[in-house]
Amino acid sequence: MTLSQTLQTQVQGLRAVARADAGGFVAESIGAMDAEAVCAVASMAKPHLDAASSLLQLGAFAGMAMSTETQALYVYRRGAELIVALGEPTRSADAVLKKLALTLGEKF
């Protein structure tokens, strides 16, 4: 089972998951999303999120979530990789990011 498959089955509400390198190049994906485009956008946003995190003295950027009425985008930084997922909108995006991290065997 690939990492994307594991995450999609273990984290409730995810419709699609992709794993990409820091440049946004997709290593694997599962589910219905334009993984190349979504990972590229996440990669382009990462330096700005790193800068904002540093400016606000929040520590290293670990992840982000963005929701609309119909879906949510989750981006989790795992070393030099980005884990990008689309899923159902939820009231607690942090809980989804934490579940992603725990499923990856990491602390969030």
HELIX and SHEET records of a PDB file:
HELIX    1   1 LEU A    3  GLN A   10  1                                   8    
HELIX    2   2 ALA A   35  LEU A   55  1                                  21    
HELIX    3   3 ALA A   93  THR A  103  1                                  11    
SHEET    1   A 5 VAL A  26  GLY A  31  0                                        
SHEET    2   A 5 LEU A  14  ASP A  21 -1                                        
SHEET    3   A 5 GLU A  81  GLY A  87 -1                                        
SHEET    4   A 5 ALA A  72  ARG A  78 -1                                        
SHEET    5   A 5 GLY A  63  SER A  67 -1                                        
END                                                                             
